[in-house]
Amino acid sequence: MAARLLPLLLLGWVRPGACTDPPGGGWLAGTVPEEPRCTVERADASLTYSLFLQRFAFSRPVILGGVTDNSAFRALCTREKLLAAFGPFPVRLSTANTYSYRKVDVPFQEYVEHLLKPQDPARLGSDTLYFFGDNNFTEWGPLFQHYVPPPFRIPGTSPAYSFGIAGSGSGVPFHWHGPGFSEVIFGRKRWFLYPPDKTPHFHPNETTLAWLQHTYPTLPPAQRPLECTLRPGEVLYFPDRWWHATLNLDTSVFISTFLG
């Protein structure tokens, strides 16, 4: 019981802004080049709920800027603070392939200090372990209480959080599921998206980095996905059943709100 109170106590001691955090939260910057082109529509805080439902909720993705302020949550997600609060607790890692069948439990500190490395381009997705989701809410709940989710919902759905940290060059290849939001807390994350009726050409065990290097350059312009790079504070909304793949340009900290 005392061990489970540790994150709550440590997070309670943190006062965002009371000290100077290292650049990028102490997470390693990456060397994966950034594509400046963004073909996903953007919207700012002037977007109303009715317009969100009318223009995006059921039809196409959108990047939201300035709709929430998660500076307090970001202050809790530095490398130092997360290690202090959650270091000994187990996290469940998934393989970074389309179906993520294999799961491995390791202490959070072991993942951060020994497994959180830049992606080897030659490594298959089934051999790459990735921390995203499968969060124990008894242990991680005190952190999630500080997160401010996007203000929009799809009627008839309920939100569920998935928190993750992944190394530069890592990512999940193309897959689809229900609608949701994804916000970058630290680092940069590149997204590739196709509508439900346009199945992308990919191998489910090939990493996104390998797909970007080998398949993406061969695509005619008309067959390229919608794409954009998210930076801290930006939120991507993806509709139901849209194909999407991700690529972390830096060591990235991110959180998704799935609408189930």
C-alpha positions in Angstrom: 0.0 0.0 0.0 2.8 2.4 0.9 4.5 1.7 -2.5 1.3 2.6 -4.3 1.1 5.9 -2.5 4.6 6.9 -3.7 3.5 8.4 -7.1 0.7 10.4 -5.4 3.1 11.8 -2.8 5.9 12.6 -5.3 3.5 14.2 -7.8 1.9 16.2 -4.9 5.3 17.7 -4.1 5.9 19.0 -7.6 5.0 22.6 -8.2 5.1 23.3 -11.9 7.3 26.3 -12.7 8.9 26.2 -9.2 12.2 25.0 -10.8 13.8 25.1 -14.2 13.4 21.8 -16.1 16.0 20.7 -18.7 15.2 21.4 -22.3 12.9 18.8 -23.8 12.2 17.5 -20.3 15.5 15.7 -20.2 14.4 13.4 -23.0 16.8 12.6 -25.8 16.5 14.7 -29.0 16.4 12.7 -32.2 18.2 12.8 -35.5 15.2 11.7 -37.7 14.7 14.5 -40.2 11.4 16.4 -40.1 9.3 16.9 -43.1 8.0 20.5 -43.0 5.0 19.8 -45.2 1.7 19.3 -43.3 -1.4 18.2 -45.2 -3.7 17.8 -42.2 -6.1 20.7 -41.6 -5.5 22.8 -38.5 -7.9 24.6 -36.2 -7.4 26.8 -33.2 -9.3 27.6 -30.0 -12.1 29.4 -32.0 -13.4 26.0 -33.2 -16.7 25.4 -31.6 -18.1 22.0 -30.6 -20.8 22.2 -33.3 -18.3 23.0 -36.0 -16.1 20.1 -34.8 -19.0 17.7 -35.1 -20.0 19.1 -38.5 -16.6 19.3 -40.1 -14.3 16.7 -38.5 -15.8 14.3 -36.0 -17.0 11.8 -38.6 -15.1 12.8 -41.8 -11.5 13.8 -41.5 -8.6 14.4 -39.0 -7.7 17.8 -37.7 -4.8 19.3 -35.6 -6.0 21.4 -32.7 -3.9 24.1 -31.3 -4.5 26.2 -28.2 -7.6 24.2 -27.1 -6.1 23.2 -23.7 -3.2 24.1 -21.5 -1.2 21.1 -20.2 1.8 23.0 -18.9 1.2 21.5 -15.4 1.0 18.0 -16.8 4.1 18.6 -18.9 6.0 19.7 -15.8 5.3 16.3 -14.2 6.5 14.4 -17.3 10.1 15.2 -17.3 12.5 12.3 -17.3 13.7 13.1 -13.7 10.2 13.4 -12.3 8.7 10.3 -13.9 11.6 8.2 -12.8 11.3 9.5 -9.2 7.5 8.8 -9.2 7.3 5.5 -11.1 10.8 4.1 -11.4 10.2 0.8 -9.5 6.7 0.2 -10.9 6.2 -2.3 -13.7 5.1 -1.1 -17.2 3.8 -3.3 -19.9 5.6 -3.0 -23.3 4.1 -4.0 -26.6 5.8 -5.0 -29.8 5.8 -2.1 -32.4 4.0 -4.0 -35.1 0.5 -3.7 -36.4 -1.0 -6.3 -34.1 1.2 -6.0 -31.0 0.6 -9.5 -29.9 3.6 -9.8 -27.6 3.6 -8.1 -24.2 6.6 -7.8 -21.8 6.5 -6.4 -18.2 9.6 -4.5 -17.0 10.2 -1.9 -14.3 9.7 1.6 -15.6 13.3 2.6 -14.7 14.7 -0.4 -16.7 12.7 0.7 -19.7 13.8 4.3 -19.5 17.5 3.6 -18.8 18.1 0.5 -20.9 15.4 -0.1 -23.5 14.4 3.5 -24.5 16.8 3.8 -27.5 16.7 5.2 -31.0 15.1 2.7 -33.5 17.4 0.3 -35.4 16.2 0.6 -39.0 17.0 -3.1 -39.6 15.0 -4.3 -36.6 11.5 -5.8 -37.2 8.5 -4.4 -35.4 8.0 -7.7 -33.6 11.5 -7.2 -32.1 10.9 -3.6 -31.0 9.4 -3.0 -27.6 7.3 0.1 -27.1 5.6 1.6 -24.0 2.1 2.8 -24.9 -1.1 2.1 -23.2 -1.8 -0.9 -20.8 -1.4 1.6 -18.0 -2.1 0.5 -14.5 -4.5 3.2 -13.4 -4.0 2.5 -9.7 -0.4 3.6 -10.1 -0.6 6.1 -13.0 -4.0 7.6 -12.0 -2.4 10.4 -9.9 -0.5 11.6 -13.0 -3.5 11.4 -15.3 -5.5 13.6 -12.9 -3.4 16.5 -14.0 -4.1 16.0 -17.7 -6.6 18.4 -19.4 -8.2 16.4 -22.3 -9.5 18.1 -25.5 -12.9 19.6 -24.9 -14.7 17.8 -27.7 -16.4 14.4 -27.5 -18.3 12.1 -29.9 -21.9 11.5 -28.8 -22.3 8.1 -27.2 -18.6 7.6 -26.4 -16.5 7.6 -23.2 -12.9 8.7 -23.0 -10.0 6.4 -22.0 -6.3 7.5 -21.6 -3.3 5.7 -23.0 0.1 7.2 -22.0 3.4 6.4 -23.7 7.1 7.1 -24.1 9.1 6.0 -27.1 12.5 6.5 -28.6 13.6 8.4 -31.7 12.7 6.6 -34.9 10.2 4.3 -33.2 6.5 4.2 -34.0 3.6 2.0 -34.7 2.9 0.9 -38.4 -0.5 1.4 -40.0 -3.5 0.2 -38.1 -7.0 1.5 -37.3 -9.5 1.6 -34.4 -12.1 3.9 -33.0 -11.8 7.7 -32.9 -9.6 9.6 -30.5 -7.2 12.4 -29.8 -3.4 12.2 -29.4 -1.3 15.0 -27.8 2.5 15.3 -27.7 3.9 16.3 -24.3 7.6 16.2 -25.2 9.3 15.6 -28.5 8.0 15.5 -32.0 5.7 12.9 -33.6 5.0 12.5 -37.3 1.7 11.1 -38.3 0.6 9.4 -41.6 -3.2 8.9 -42.2 -5.4 7.3 -44.8 -9.2 7.3 -44.9 -11.0 3.9 -44.2 -11.6 3.2 -47.9 -7.9 3.6 -48.9 -5.9 0.8 -47.4 -2.2 1.7 -47.4 0.6 -0.5 -48.8 2.6 -1.8 -45.8 3.9 -4.9 -44.2 2.5 -5.3 -40.6 5.9 -6.3 -39.2 7.8 -3.5 -40.9 8.5 -0.5 -38.7 7.3 2.9 -39.7 10.9 4.1 -40.1 11.6 1.3 -42.6 8.3 2.1 -44.4 9.3 5.7 -44.6 12.7 4.8 -46.0 11.6 2.1 -48.5 7.9 2.5 -49.5 7.1 6.2 -49.0 9.5 7.5 -51.6 7.9 5.3 -54.3 4.4 6.5 -53.7 2.9 8.8 -56.4 1.6 12.1 -55.0 -2.0 10.9 -55.3 -1.2 7.8 -53.2 0.6 9.6 -50.4 -1.1 9.8 -47.0 -2.2 12.9 -45.1 0.7 13.7 -42.9 2.0 16.2 -40.3 4.5 16.5 -37.5 3.0 17.3 -34.0 4.9 19.3 -31.5 4.3 19.7 -27.8 0.9 21.1 -27.0 -0.6 20.1 -30.4 -3.5 17.6 -30.5 -4.4 15.4 -33.4 -8.0 14.1 -33.8 -8.5 11.0 -35.9 -11.9 9.7 -36.9 -13.2 6.2 -36.6 -11.5 3.6 -38.7 -8.9 5.9 -40.2 -5.6 4.1 -41.0 -2.7 5.8 -39.2 1.0 5.2 -38.5 3.3 7.2 -36.2 7.0 8.0 -36.2 8.7 9.6 -33.1 11.3 12.0 -34.4 12.6 12.5 -30.8 12.2 10.5 -27.7 8.6 11.4 -27.3 6.2 11.6 -24.4 2.5 11.5 -25.5 -1.0 10.7 -24.4 -4.0 9.6 -26.3 -7.7 9.9 -25.4 -9.6 7.1 -27.1 -13.3 7.5 -27.5 -14.9 4.1 -27.0 
